[in-house]
Amino acid sequence: MLFANRARCSCHRLDKACEQSLSVRKRRAKRAPVRTAPPSNALEEKLDDIVALLRSQASEKQASKDTAQSGPSHETTPSMSSRPGEAGSSLISSPGGRDPDVVIDTTDSVVRLLRPTESPSDSPFDLFPHPSPIAGDVSVHNIPDWQADEQLILFRRAFIPLFPFVHLPDSMQASELRREKPFLWLVIMALTCKSVSKQFEMADTVWKVISTRVVSEHHANLDLLLGIICFASWSHYFKQDKPFMTKLSQLAISLAYDLDLHIATPSHAARRGRSGHVSGQQAAAAQDKALEERRTFIALFHLSSATWTGYRKTPPLPWTRYISDCVRILSEGTETQLDILLATQVKCQLITNQLSCPPDDEFAGSDSTNALPKILYATLQRQLGEIGQGLPLDLQSHRTTQLYLTSTELRIKDCLLNSAATHGQPSTSQFQRLQDLESTLSCAERFIAVFSSAPPLDWVGINVDSFTQFTHCLVVLFKLTTLNEPDWDVAEVTRRADVFGILDEFCVKATQVPEMAGITDTDGLNRGIFTKTPALLKTIKALMMSEMEPPPVVPIPEQNSGQGGDDGFLAGFTNESDASYDFLESLRHEPWLSDIMEYSWDLV
């Protein structure tokens, strides 16, 4: 036996090799050899132990809380589950999915805490320790599940095809959307509500969330961003005195930059690749999330471009390589064909932006007055043709695709005619100009035909960008109708596309929409969009008729004393045109007004 004191060891006294007993040698031989782990592996093991301990503690706390809340009854509320058979599943799920994932990059010696990929159970309506505060804000509006599902179906049918900013699968129920994205759910319910008074009540809640959660408390997530994009794109539903689309689009841009959606970042699964332990389900979820982020940022570019086209106050997002990559990926349509439609819309907007946006050093909130070379217009026309030809056959005939392709072509022709008005053109140039005018008239006819093909029930989904396209087409037809130029047959223009007859036709359709769609409370304190639209169309007609030379023979209403603008804009309008002073005053912010009054195609 070996003692600690070598003086008492017999092996030492006998000058022999000191060996352990046979039993000790056998016992130690069975033990595994001790290997020293690298520092990085040891650190990873310690962090894994810490994370596992924290998650187990959170699970124990949550289990005790669920037991206390459930009491003696073990019944599950059906409304807590989005599908039959899943009731109560959120009560036993581990909250560990909401904890940060620890990733160690052994090559760079970097430790990262990654935001976990949200699962369907990560929702504010599940009983997690940290519910979303936005879910509490939204909870004041109790909409039955069946009614919310009907409104969501309406949103998919009439709204999404005009601006597919988000992917809402047909299998998704409204309750599931409310759990995953409560703010977006609220905006959708506000837009599709058939009671105008309730619409504005929900709009007040939307503004409360924006002012409190986004501006004051600096919350930032995809739900808030998508909700703001949706609310701004259909802002005319809730517009009162002044438009707020520009303000919301700038807020959405700021929110997207806070979320780093403007740059390419490695996906969640890719960043975990070095440490391994990535399941196929996690990788698929990370890929879906990356695609959703790309779609959201492209939708933001769409919103900024539509805001510029509609109000011409703030420039659209600059085109970057990352945006180009996002458009390319969405054009593949791996998740839904509506992604291809969104990419097509953005490509058309890029052409429009090149025509209407002045250089950065000349930006002053108005169009550039510099004439562009004609070869540029031919190039843009060729690019537009390639966009349409590259689409699948079913999308080529899609109404929204036709609207954007035709509207963009009309923008190109409008800019060409506006910049080509010069004196002393030779006869060959005059013939070419007449061809350009005829081509523009044909393009406007095609746009009106496509716009008129929409069923009146789908008019509820018309967004600001679509209405801007419509008013621009009206302005183009008005220019063609009033063009005083040799060899140009104005009577033929009126016969083929009478702008005043078109205004009367759409005014009648807009009046019929509330009854057909079941919209109620249209004459309350807050007038709905389809109460204001006929008045707006009548006002546009009155403004155009006042610009006619010579003026038409119509009864001229007396001026309202003390209500005339500095430029006489409000002169000549009374209740006969269904336009109040406040309503007419709000039109000062509409760019189509300056298009009617300020520029002309006449040769100068």
C-alpha positions, 0 to 999 in steps of 0.5 A: 500500500502506498502512503503519503509519507515516503519515509514509511513506504517499504518500497522506498526502504527496500530500494524497489520500484513502488507499484500500486496494489493489483486491485487499485490498478484494475479499478483505475484501468476501467476509467476513461482517459481524461482529455483536455477539452479546447477552450472554445468547446469548454465555453460552449458546454458551459453556456449550453448548461447555463441556457438549459438551466434557465429554460428549465427554470422558466418551464417550471415557473410556467407549469406552476402558473398554468396549473394555478390558472387552470384550477380543478377544471381541465377544460380547454377554451376552443377559441384559444386554438386556431384549429380543432384538435390543437386546443390547449397545445400552447399550455404545455409548450415550452417557452424556451423558443422565446429565449435567445439562442447562443451561437459560438463561432469557433473560428472567429471566437465570437459568441452571439445571442440570436433572436429565435425564429418565431413559431406558430405558438409564439403569439401574444394570445398564448400564455407566455410570461411576456405577452405582446403589449400590442395584443392588449391594445387590440383586445378592445375590439371584440370581433367574432371569429366568423365575422373576422374570417369573412373580412379576411376573405374579403381582404384576400379577394379585393385588397391583396391582388392590388398590392400583395405586400404580405402573404396570407395563405388561404388556410390561415384563419383570422384568429391565427393572424390575430395571434401572430400579427395583432396590429396587422389584423387590426388594420385589416379589420378596420379596412374591411369593416362594413360600419363606417363608424366602427372603421374610424373607432378602429382607426383611432386604436391604430393611431394609438398603437403607432403613437405609443408603441412605435413613436414613444416606446420605440417598439419595432417588429414586422407586425408593426411595419406591415400594419403601417404599410397597409394603413398607409397604402389605403390611407384614403379610407381614413383621410379627413383634412390632410393626407398622412400617407407621406408621414406614415411612409417615412415612419415605415422607412425608419422602422425598417432601418431599425430592423436592418431590413435594408441590408442582406444579413445571414439567415438564422439557420445559416448563422448557426451552421458552424455549431451544428444542431440545426433541424430541417424545420428550423432551416425552413422556418429561417428561410420563410422568415428571410423571404418575408423580410425581403417581401416586406422591404420590397413592399416598403419600396412600393409604398415610398414610390406610391407616396411620391407619385401620389403626393410628390413630397418625399422621394422614394427609397433609392434603388440598391443592389439589395433591392434588386436581389430581393426583386429577383428572388420574389420574381421566382414566386417560390411561395406564392405567385403574388410575389411575382406580381409585387416584383412586377409592380416595383419594376414598373414603379422604377421606370416611373421614378426615373421619369418623375424624380428630379436629381438629388441636388434639385429635389424640391418636391416637384417634377424635374423640368429638364427635357429627357432625350427621346432615346431614353423614352424608347429604352424605357418602353423597351424595358416595359415590354420585357417586363410584361413578356417575362411574366407567366401567361396567367399573370400577363392577363391579371388585372393588376398587371395590366393596370401597372403596365398600361399606366407606366406606358401612359406615364412614358408617353405623357412625359414624351409629349410634355417635353417635346412641345416646341415651335417650328417642327417640320412636317415629318416631325408633326406627323410623328407627333400625331402618331404619338398623340394617337398612341397615347389616346389608345393607351388611355383607352386600354387603361380605362377598359381595364379599370372598368372591368373590376366588379363594383364589389372589388372597388373596396380594395382600390388603394391610393396608388390605383386611384393615382393611376386613374386620376393621371389617366383622366388628366391625360384624356383632358389634355388630349381633349383640350389640345389646340393643335393643327390636324388633331381631331378633338371631336374624335377624342371625345367620341372615343374617350369622353373624359366627362362621360367617364367621370359621370359613369364612375361617379354612378358606380361609386354611389352604388358600391355602399349598397352592393357591399353592405356598407352602413353608417355612411352619412355619419360624423365621419363620411366613408370613402364611398361617400366622398368619392362621388363628390371628388369625381364631380369636383374633378369634372367641375375643375376640368370644365372651368379650364376649358377654352372656350368655357362650356355653356353651363349655369355658373353658381354664385361664389361663397363669400369669404371662401375663395382661395388666394388663386381662386381655386374655391371660386364658383363651387357651392353645394351643387357640386357636393363639395364643401369648403373643407373638402375643396381646401383639402384638394390643394394637396392633390398633385392631379390638381396642378397637373390640370392647371399648370402644364400643357401639351400645346406647342409653345 
